[in-house]
């Protein structure tokens, strides 16, 4: 069962598991699942349950109806920036919703293995760089606080209830299926608009075109992140649930890059100088920024035999190609 199946990770994991002849059950909002273009190729091969982690009856009904062996929890308000605008809703879904899932599994399907999608944002103002599984959590935004609650609750259920709940502490992972609210999609979309001469885009942010007068507006260009390809990361998620004992694993590339480098690479793919097409907008700067975000995924390499295979540039090139296809179709 994949909770939050309509999102990027849900789509990629669905494809991955179907290739391994899994029976896949998707859980999520009806509107999200029904309107998902990315899930369309798999709809006749999966079962779906409509619900919300904030509605305990829908979670219990889905797990009670489908005796699944593995459960992957991607259901979340997934944007750290948006969590400042909706902190309570973020906590209800990301923290209490995950807790509700763990308790429902404990009661109705105790033998199931659960994967909890934790976040590198939990490290926040990190005390060390790179970050490991034992690096203390110091969250600096409501999203990270909620994810930390869920992560530590998973540990409690593992230690005191004997449940198989494993966590992947995931660094930024991107693909052509990423929601447009995320930075990687904005930048690759902006690069394609610049290449095609789109002066004002149909996509909006803050009630304005995302690309306005030929310019893409971004926040802090010096902020750094560890960006990897989501297709590689879903393999790590699956490997985590195949281990004899549940555990926590940091999943990332080990390379930290700035927003400036992200822009340089994406616009370079289309043969343009990003400095001619990107402007800084103070409205898009987070109230609090994390310190240098970079993974030490040594444990995943050693225990899981996992390592990222897709380069930063190849990942962005595929995202650029996807935007090019969409804009040419309009």
N, C-alpha and C positions, 0 to 999 in steps of 0.2 A: 504494500500500500504506500502510495506517495501522496502525502499531504502537501497541498500547494502545487498540484501537478501542472497547472496552467502557466507557471513561471518558467524562466530559463532552465533552472536545474531540473524541474519536473519533466520538461520536454526532453532534455538530453539524457536523463536517467531512464526515462521510458524507452527511448530508442535502444539504449545500452542493454537494459534488462530483457527486452523483447528479443534481441539478438542472442541472448543466453537462454531463450525459451522459458522465461518466467511468465507466470500469469500476473498481470499488472492491474491493480485497482487504484483509481485516482480519486482523491478527495479534494473538494474546494468549492468556491462559490459557483452557483449555477451559471450566472452571467459570464464569469471568467472562463469557465470550461467551454460553454457553448459558443462563445465568440472567439476562442483561441484558434487562429489560423495555423499556428505551429503544431498544434495537437491533431489537426485534421487528418494527416496521413495515418494516424494510429487509432482513430476513434472506433473503428470496427474490430480492433484487436484488444481493447481494454474495457474493463468495467469501470463505472463511475458512481460515486456517491456525492451528493450535494450537501454541503454543510459549512460550518464555521467553527473555529476553535473556541469562540466565545459562547457557543451554544452546546453545552455538555450533552444534550440529548442526541444531537446529530453525530457527535464523535462516538458516543456509545453505540448508536445504531449502526454506524459504518463498521466498527470493529466487531460488533456482535454478529453482523450479517456475513462478514467475510473473514474466515479463519486464516489470516495471512501469517506467514513466518517472519517476514521482514517489514519494518515500517520506517519510512524515511520522512522526517519532519522538516519541510521547507516552508510551511505556512507561517507567514510573518509579514509585518510591516517592515519592508526591507531597506528603507532609505534613512540613513542616519540624519541627514539634513532635515527631512520632513518630521522626524521625531520631536524636534523643537516646537513644531506647530501643533502636533497631536501626541503629546507625551502620555496621556492617560490611555488612549486607544492603543498606542504602541505597547504599553505595559500589559494591557488586557490580552493582546494577541501573543506577543513575543514571550512574555513571562508567564502569566497565569494560564494562557492557552496551552503552552508547552507543559506546564505542571498538570493541567487537567488531562492532557494526553497520557502522561506517565501514569497517573492514577487510574485512568480508564484501562490502560493496558495491564496494569497490576491486577485489577479486578477481573477483567474479562478475557485477557489473552496473555497470561503471565509467561508463557514459553516463547513469545515473540521477541525478536531482536529489534531494538529501536536505534536508529541513527538520528541524533540531534545536530542540526546545522548551527554550530556556534560561530562566532565571528572574531576576527582579529581586532575589531573595534573594542573588544573587552579590555585589551591591553592599554588603550588610551594613552595617557601620559606615561608611557612605558619607562620602567626603571633600568632597562637594558635593551640593547640592539645588537643582533637580531633577537626576536622573541621566541621562547621555547614553551613547552607545555607547563613548565614550572615557573615561568615569569609571572609575577603578581599582576592581578587585574587592577587597573586604575581607570575605569571608564569616565569619559568626559562628555557624554551626551545621553539623552534618555534611551535611545536605541541600544547603546552599549550596556547601560544599566539593566535593561530588560533581558538582553541576551546573557548577561552575567548571572542573573537570577536563574534563568532556565538551565544554564550550563552547570551551576553549582547544585541545583535541584536534581539534575540527572545524576550527579555524583552521589547525592544522598540516597536516591532510590537504588543505585548500584551497590552502595556499601551496606545499607541497612535493610533493604528489602530483597537483595540478591537478584535484582532485575538486570537483564542485559540491555544497558543503555550506553551506547558509545557516542562520543562527540568528535566531530571534525572541526577544528578551529580554523576556519576558512579565511584566507586572505582574498583580496579582490579577484574575482574570476569573471571573465567576460566572454561574449560570443555574439553572433548575429542575432541571437534570441533574447538578448538583454533588453530590459525595459528602457524606453527612451528617456526616462528620468535620470539615468545613470550617466556619469561623466564620460565614460568611454564611448557610449552611443552618441552623446551630444557632439563630441569632438570628431568622430568619424563621419557623422552626418554633416557637420559643418564643413568638413573638408570636401565632401562630395558636392554640397551646394556651391561652394566656391569654384570647384572645377566646372560645374555645369552652368555657372553664371546665375544661380538663384539668388536674388537680392533680398527677398522677404519670404520666409518659409511659411508653410501652412501649419507647422507645429508651433505651439506656443509655450511660453514659460513666463510666469508673472504677468499674464494677460497680454504679453507682447510676442511677436514672432521670435522663435528661437534664434533664427538668423535674421537680423534686421539691418537694412541698408548695406547688405553684403558682409556684415560683421557678426561673429559669434561671441557672445558675452560669457565669460567664465569668472570664477572666484579667484582664490589664491593660487597663482601659478607656481609658487614654490612648494606647495604641499606635496608630499611624497607618498607613494603607495607601492605595494608589491602586487603587480598585475599579472595574472596568469589566465590560461585558456580553460573555460568552464568544462569543455569536453574531457580534458585531462583530469579535472577535479572530481567528476562523477565516478570515474574509475576508482579513485582513492576512497570515495564514500562506500562503494561496494566492497572494496578490499577490507575496510575497517570492520564491516559486519561479518566478514568471513573468518575473523580471528577467534581462537578458542575462548578468550576472555575479553570482556568489554574494556575499552580504554579510551584515552583522549589522544588525538594526534593533530599537530600543527600541519596545515597543508598550504604550501606556497612555493614560490620560485626561488626565494632567497636573494632576489635582486630588487632593490628599491629604485623607483624612477619618479621624477617630478612630473607635475602636470605640464610643465614647459616641454619636457621630453616627449610626453604623450602627444602633444600638439605637433611638435617637430616631426615625429615619425609619421603620424596620420596624414598630415598635409604633404609631407615628402613623398608618400606613396602616390599621390595624385600630381606630383611635380610642382608643388606650390610652396612658397615661403609662408609659414603660419603667421609670422609677425604682421603680415599685410592683411590678415583676415580675422584676428582674434583681439578682443579688448577685455580688460578687467572690469568687473562690475562688483562694487562693494556689497551689493544686496545678496550676492551669491556666496559670500565668505561665511563659513560656519562661525557661530558664536564662540566655539572652543574647538581647537584643532588637535588631532593626535600628534604624538612625536613620530620620529622616523619609523615608518611601518614596514617591517621586513621580516620574513619568516626564517626560522631555523627548522627546516623540515627533516633534520637528520634522523629522527626517530621513525618517521614515515618511510624514509629510504631503507633503513636498516630492518625494520619489522615487517613492513608491507611490501618491500621491494618496489616502491612507487617512486617515480620521478616525472616531472612535467616534460612533455615531448614537443609541444608546439611553441615556437619562438614568439616573442612579443610582436615582432614585425609581421609575422605570418598571421597571427591572430587579428591584428588590426587590418591587414590586407583583406581578410575574409569579411570583416565587418564593413569595410569600405565597399567591397564588391556587392554585398547585400543591399546597401543603401543605393548604390548605382542602379541595381536591378529595379528597386522599388520606384525610384524617381523617373527612370526611363519608361516605366509602365503607365505613368500618369499622363 
